[in-house]
Amino acid sequence: MAAVPPRIALVGNPNCGKTGLFNALTGARQKVANYPGVTVERKIGDCVSPAGTRVQFVDLPGTYSLRARSPDEEVTRDVVLGRFRHEAPPDVMVCVADATNLRLHLRLVLELKKLGRPIILALNMMDVAEARGCRVDAAALSAALGVPVVPTVAIRRTGIVGLLDQIERSLVAMTADLAPAPCGPSPCGWSEPSAHDLRAYHQEVEGILAAALRDAGKPSLATRRIDAALLHPAIGLPFLFLVLFLMFQAVFAWAAMPMDMIDKGLGWVQVAAGAALPDGMLKSLLTDGIIAGVGSVLIFLPQILVLFFFILMLESTGYMARAAFLLDRLMGGVGLHGRAFIPLLSSFACAVPGIMAARTIENRADRLATIMIAPLMTCSARLPVYTLIIAAFVPNRSVAGGMIGLQGLVMFTLYAAGILSALAVAFVLKRTIFKGAREPLLMELPSYRLPSPRDILLGLLERARIFLARAGTVIFAIMILLWFLGSFPAAPDGATGPAIDYSFAGMLGHALAPLLAPIGFTWQIAIALVPGMAAREVAVAALGTVYALSETGDALSGSLAGVLAADWSLPTALSLLAWFVFAPQCVSTLSVVKRETNSWFWMLVMIAYMTVLAYGAAFVTFRLSSALLGG
């Protein structure tokens, strides 16, 4: 059995460049999972030191202190204390600190020292510090702290070899120390820092800085000048909305060519598979179930990558924190807590981490209000549904003199509808069920910095891996099940309609059709909504499979968007868009709501109010559009 490699934990404040250092050390040799019992991401990666030792790095969530106040901070605290079952504390801790802001970052170093485990201080962003005239004496800092100090520049991979050498020396020294730990592998005698402890840490930090900081330098002049414009009351919000608007324009414009290539490639594979296989169940499963179903989702990978490219760029440049600052007043107008922006922003990727992030809000009423509206943010799983319907029914042309793409404008409108509906629901909740005073937003605004192309690329590769893994597991399994339900029992002799009409899936769709007829949904849509509860994007795959099985031939003729454009009316398409703006979330989101609120009640309330909103919005949209369009 291979020996378990030493575990090195990267610890640090938010915005210290810790993840950039993790990427520089591990490259693409990374894995993402969840910590036991929580939905906080666990990022680990391997690296081989210059001496040939293989070590495993763990990128822990950012924290300002071991006095944890959020789920992310609790995970970091529990990992370094060795509280997770079957998991010893890390062999060495690398505390990453921003060299331009040591006063804030050194307090965590002092807390970690108290644990009595090997620790190394990675003095990151040294290039930025030097550019500002900030001079730190690394040797003096090491002597004052009593720990090794290694200057690094993560985005340029500077100092990586020196850091690995120091880790190697720390591991050797730890191995040579044969004295057993007095209390086992977990640090003993640790208690949460009190307010008195924190004041003592602050005084100690001041003494350390007096000994090691030769010149504090000046704040970034570029950051101050950019903030003067982008945070201006008259410019800030319009600029933010312009950035978001251009992002959704790019989701269509930049992704058009790769989407066409994937569509044609899948079409060729489907035709080739249909021609190579004899008629029968295997051919139908492969062409109608797997390729038509999973392929209908894979085509949207370019658009999801474009969306996350913008999100990663905004995060890495430091603008994302400014967006929170700009929207704080707007959110305060509906009574939301200042910290609610971060959970709501996270919900644009997925509502699960968004709801988990609401733990940072200490007041229970404010936390519940944030949890209840987080699923109204348009998550990335809705993107394939929106894109499919927009591609089928919205012309690919420009408006406003060719400056604005109509499809991107509709996408932006759908995202805006989700945001406005969330604010409206929050306004009602905060004045009825969750009354209480609003607390202000306190957060650090990092300096602007150029994004690292390597980090952006690694982030996109990880998102692509997660998307493809989901398509190859959850969606793949559901499509096989849906194909079975859509193929059996076989149509009786003399049947005139498609075989799916007589199948289990067809029976279910026709049974639900009367309930959904008032909002314009067809029985095919009814079938797709059921597996869509497992994951939003599954609805697209389900439509692909249902319409493939509805064809008289073996394979779906033409693109799914073209088939829908020919089969649905425009009011039906608009109604389905309205449904998905408000539709109840996937099963994983609902389960997290139950766990975070520790109650079935709030989960059922969420299902009820979102279903009512979805049905009501779809009903009004269908009836109004039918009246206006005469159909």
C-alpha angles and dihedrals in degrees: 000000000000116000116254108251119237112270118232117192120208108211129177151122120288113275094023095119093254096139090047089055090048090053091048091052100043106023111187092342092101136124127195123205137139129270114250112279097003137074095230110126118253113208118191132168139173130235136176116224122224087258090058098255115142112221132180120226123206117200103211122201115268117267137172094208144359084247088097120208101165137044091254092052091046090056092050091049094047094048095052090045092049094237097141113100115254090007123103120209115270118281092227131013120213108199109202115208132183105241090210093058107035094146090069098037103046094067090070090050090056092049091051091049089061089065091070096227127126110280134183125192113221105201098208132190092032090154091060091046092052092047089057093048093253111149119193121185100220093191092051091046090051091050093048094048097037092227133100114268122205121185112222142176103201099190090055095039089238115157094016094120091047091050092050090049091052091048089052091052092048091051092049091049091048091051092049092053100087096177109116119237109260094227104029126259096321118079109257129216093027118149131174111273112259126216087261090053092051092052089050090051090051092053091048091050090054090054092049092050091050089057100041109025107085096176126007092206124205131292116263108282090199092054092050093049094047092047091049087063105031095044094044111126092235098041107030103074096039089051091049092051090047090054091050091046092051089047092060092044088055092048087070103028099048096039098048098091099045090044091054090049093051091046093052092044092052090046090054092048091049093050092044092049091048092051094046098049127067119240112279146086096307093054092047092047093050100042103029100030111031106022097036093042106038091032091057088063099039091061090070095058093100092055093049090050091050090051093050091044089063093044092051091047092051091048097046095047093052095243095115092072089051089054089057090051093049094049095044094088092046091051092044089059090068093043099257121150115256091241091055091087093074095054091044092048091049088052090067086072096036134335092226097071088036092059091044090052090059087079087084087072106086098194108085096213092051091046093051092048090053093047092050094055100035094089090058089070108097105254123203090254089069091055096082090051093049093044094050094052094041091050090050100046110017115076116240095237139114131251135192093050095316095303098108128049111226094217092052090047091055090048091051090050091054092051090047090050090056092050095046092047090051091051091047092051090046090051090055095043095048092052097045120022103011104040118167146112118292120242122218126250116252117184142140118256107212122212117266113261139175112261119245110243089209093055092046091050093048090049091052092047090053092050090049090050092051092048094047092045089053091049091048096049119022098026093039092053094045092049092053089050092046091048089053092049090047095049103043137105093032120238113271121250112280094023112156101193130068115292092245089067089070097041130097090259091049091050090052093047094049091046091055094041097087090053092051099036093091089063094045099253120150125221088256090059089048090057092048094051093061099061087035087075088071092055130346096233090055087076089069092048090047092053089051092053095042094051092043089055089045092059119100089226128057100261138043107268110225128344120324090242090057092049092051092048089056096043104039131060120233092248089055091051093048090047092054091050090052090048093055093049088065105016118134112266131254122283094259091056093049092049091052090050089054092049096044094048092038087223140096088210098073092043090054091045089054092050091048100047095042092048091051091048092047095048093043094048092046091048094051092043094049095045095043095046091045090053093047094045094041093239 
